[in-house]
Each structure stands twice: as C-alpha cells, then as structure tokens.
Amino acid sequence: MATDIIQINKILDGASSILVTGPKNPSLDIVSTAAAWYLVLFDKKKKVDLAFDGDVNLYSFIPRAVVLKNNLENLYNFRIVVDVSQTKVRQLSYDVNDKELVIDIVPEGGIFKDSDVHTEVGDYKYDLVITLGADSLESLGQIFSNDRHFFQETNIINIDTSIFNENFGEINIVESRATSLAEISYDLLQSNLDKQSATCLLAGMIAATNSFQSPKVTPNTLELASELIIKGADREKIVEDLYRTKDISTLKNWGKVLSRLKREGHIITSFLKHEELET
C-alpha cells in the first residue's frame, strides 16, 4: 500500500480536474467515500465532480457543497481552428440563432480560404478518473457507455473490495479483505482529513459493516474508526441520519466503545460501563 500511496499522490499532484465515479445505483459506502474524496481534493485546489448513474441517496452528514451528477456534461470542447500564419485577424464576432452559430472573422491584409479552417475535438474536461467500488467499467452504467472513448484515453485510479475486479485502471487498489471502500480510502486520505471528510468515511464504514457487525471487522477496523472519531467524525449525526427507525441504542453504545479504544501492541481494548448502556 505504501508504494501505491506514493504513486497516487504523484498522479493527484499532476491532475487538475478529476472525476470520481462508481457503479450504477451506488451504495452508501460508495457515495460517502466519494464525498470524502471530493472534500479532500477540493481542499487541495483541484476541480472535482462526482457522477453516478441511477438513484443516489444523499444524507445530511454529507455537506451541501458536495453535488452528485448523473451524467457527464460538456465532457470536451468542440474546437474551430483557423490558420492565421498568412492572414491575420482584425476582428471576431459571432451570433447564435435557433438553428445556427454564425462566426464572422474580419481579416487584416488578406483573405481566409476554406482550407484555412478545420475543426477538432478539444481536450477532455477531466484528466483523471477515480472509480470507487466498480468491478468493471461496464458497471458504471451510462457514465461509461455514453463516453467509452474518454475512459479509454484517461488515467484511472481503481479502488475496490471485490475479488472479481477486472483491474482496469492504471493503478488498481483492490483489497478484498477490507470492510469497505472507506477503510481503503482512509490510508490514502488520512493526512488530509478534516471533520467533514472523516464523518463521511466513518459513515461509509458503519453502513458497509452493518454497524461493525460484519465478520470482516478486525481490530484494525475498530482502531481506524476510533481514529476517525479523534479527527472529529460526528458519529451522533451519522447514527441519527442512518438509523432513525432502527436500533439507535446499539449505535450509541458502539460510539462510546469506539471513542475509548486503546491499542497496546497487538491488543486493542475498550470498555462500556453497565450504567452507561443505552437500551
């Protein structure tokens, strides 16, 4: 993972506009982890968009600044190129009506010919893609199928937990033993996390592990959750938002346990007094 982190940081430093996406109808782990990536990248002065095909649920713990799109708008520019090596431009104007865009070019010291003009597809809007929880590009749904060439031409960081992942990225971080995408992303984002992004990652972990009841949960998972709380993750807000109609007392008890985790060597301990139990 250490080598992957170095490579990813190098790619992120060189990128200016980033697309974060995932499979159609993404899970809460995917959406909340994508929100954490958005917040961290935005703080690093990157242009970043989140786009998912299908239905996406947004929760109140995800900041309003995080906007999820369901398609890739204006993915590239259509460019009109005029050769001005022989004839210079004195004035340029254009007009748009219901059916046409009319561009008027006034030459200086000559005339323009048809052969001086050509069209081309400009650069793509994004120079990097981060996929979360997608075992294949096809699983992205219309995000991929509508713009296949873009994904073929753009660097991809592929992050997933599925053993069936097709390793389609330039960098593939596929950790089948991880409980969640949030857990994997913590190692990649931890030095840049704030309260909001830590809250998003903790929500992803809680959702993916069914409140830490999954058999994949390890002492390291619990320690990571504790570290997110130390960084300011708002577990109470997550519990309220995700489990209004479920067993809130269980989540509150877990929150107290996680906040008191301590590690001594390979042993992690915590405690909960009987009189503190939420029932």
N, C-alpha and C positions, 0 to 999 in steps of 0.2 A: 504493500500500500504506500510506503514512503516514496518509492520511485514514481508511482502513479501521481501522488500529490505534487511532486516536483514538475512532472510533465504537464499536469493540468494547470498549475499556476502559470507555467510558461505560456501555454496556449491562451489562458484567460487574459494574461497581460497583453498579448498581441491582438486580442479581439476588441472590436469597438462596438459591435451591435450583435446581440445574442438572442437566439430563440430558445426558449425552454418549452418542451412539449412532452407528451406521453400518450398512452393508448386511449382509444375512444372510451367515453364514459369512465373517467379515471376515478380511482378510489380516493378516500380522504388522505391516506398516506401520500399518494402521488401529488394531490393538489396542495396539501400543506407543505410538503417538502419543496415543491416548485415555488411556493410563496417565499419560503426561506431563501432559496437561491435568488429570487427576484430582489429581495431586500438587501442581501449581501452584495450582489452585482451592482445594484443601483447606488449603494454607498461607495462603490469603487468607481463611480462615474461612468458606468457602462450603460449603453442603451439596451434595454431588455424588454422582451414581450413574452407573455405566456399564452399559448394557444392549444386548445384541446377540442377534438371533435366530440359531439354528443352532449349529454347532460352533465353539468358540473354544479355541485352544491358548494356555496360559499358560507363560511361560518363567521361569527362576529370576532373571533380571535384573529382572523386574517385581516390585516389593515386595509382600509378603504383604498389606499394608494395602489394596492395590488389589483390589477384588472386582467381578467381572463377573456381571451378572444376565442371564437370558434372557427376562425378561418385565417388564412394568410393574405391580408390585404396589401395591395401595392408592393408586391414582392420584389419587383425590379422596375427599372425605368426603361421607357422606350425612347431611344436617342436618335435625333436627326443631326447628322454631321455634314457640315459644309466646308469644302476645301477653300481656304482663303489665302493660299500661297501665292496665287496670281492676281486675285481681285480682293480688295479689302471691303469691309462692311462699314458703311457710313451710318446706317440707321436700321433698327429692327423693331417690328411691331407685329401683333397678332390679334385675331378676332375669333371668337367661338360662337357659332350659331347652333341650331338644333341638330344639324347633320354634319357640320364640318368645322375643323380648325384650320384657319387660313393664316399663314405666316407671310408677312411682307418683308423682304430684305432689299434695302436700297444700297446698291453697290457704289463704290468710290473708285473712279478711274478704270472702269471696265464693265464687263457683264458676267453674270453667272450662267452656266450651262447645266443641263440635266446631269451631265457626267460629274459635276462638282458636288452633287448631293447624294448621300446614301443614308440608310437607316441601320440601326443595330440595337440589340438588347443591351441595356446598361448593366452595371453591377447589381448583384443581388442586395436586398436590404440588409440581410444578416450575413456575417462572416463566420459564425459558429452556431452549432446546434447542440443543446444538451437534452438528451432523452432520458426520461425517468420511468422505470417500470415497463418499458416496451420490449418484448422479446424479439420483435421483428419490426422492420419499417412498415410493413403492411398493417400492423396492429395500430398504427397511428390513425387509421381511417382516412377520411378525406384530406386531412392535413398533409398526408403523404401522397395519396393517389392523384390529387389535383396538381401537384407540383413535384413530380418524381425527379425531374432533371435537377432541381435545386438541391435535393438531398444527395444526389449523386456527385454534385460539384462542391459541396460544402463540408468542412470538417465537422465530425460528430463525436461528442463525448457520450458514451452509452453507459448508463448506470442502472443496474437491475439486480434482482434477487433470484430470478428464475434459472433453473438448470437448463431450460430449453432455449435460452437466449442465443441468437444467431451471431452474436459478436460482430455486428455490422458497423461499428464505429472505428474511428482512428485510435481512440482509447476506449477500452472496454473494462469497466469495473463491475464484475458480476460476482456477487458474494452470496452464494446460496444459503450460507449459514446465518446470514444477518436476519434479524427480525423484521426489518423494514428498510425502505429507502431512506427514511430519516436517520436511521442508525448509520448507514453507509455515509450519508452526506455530512454527518457530524464531523467525521475525521477530515473531510475536505474543507469544511467551513468554520471549524471551531475557533480559529484565531480571529475571525471577523464577525462573530455572532454578537447581537445585542438582545435586549429583552424581547422585542417583537419576533425576530427570526428564531430565537431559542424557543419561544412559545409555539411557533409553527412546527418546529421539529419535534417537540415533546408531544404535540397533538398527533402527529403522524405516528409516533411510536405507540401511544396509547391506543389509537384506532387499529393499528396493524396487529397488535398483540392481545387485543380484547382485554384491555386494562392489565397488561402484564401477566395474563393467564396462559399465554401460548407456551407450549413445551420448548419452543426455540429460545425462550428468555434465559439468559445466563447472568451470572454475577456482573459481568462486564456491561450487559444491557442496563441493569439497575444502576450501576455506577454512572453510566453515561446519562441516564435520566436525572440522577442526582446532580450531575454537573450542569445540566441544562437549567435546573431549578436555581442553582447557585448563580448562573448567568442572568437570572431574572425571569425565567419562563413562568407564566401565570397559570399554574395548574388549576386554580379555582375557576378561572374563566373558561378553561378547556372543559372541565367537568360540567359546568353549568350549560355550556353550549352543546356538548355531545350527548349528555345523559340526563336531560331534563325529565324524561319519562322512564328512566331506568334506575338502577340501584346507585343513587348518588352517595349513600353512606359508604359503600365499598370503595368508591373512588377517593373519597375524603380520607379514609383510613390509609389507602395506598399513598396518597400525597404526604401524609405525616411520616410514613415509613421511609419514603424516598428522600425526604428532606433531612433525615437523620442518618443516612448511610455513611459508614466509615469503612475504610479499607486498611487492613493490616496484613501485608504480604499478599498471599493468595486468598485470604479470608475477608469477606465483606459482612459487616454486621449492622443491625439497626434495632430499633425497639418501638413498641407501642404499649403504653400502659392501659390496663383494663378499664380504668375510669375514663380514658380518652376515646374509647371505641364509639364510633358512630353506628347507631342501629336503626 
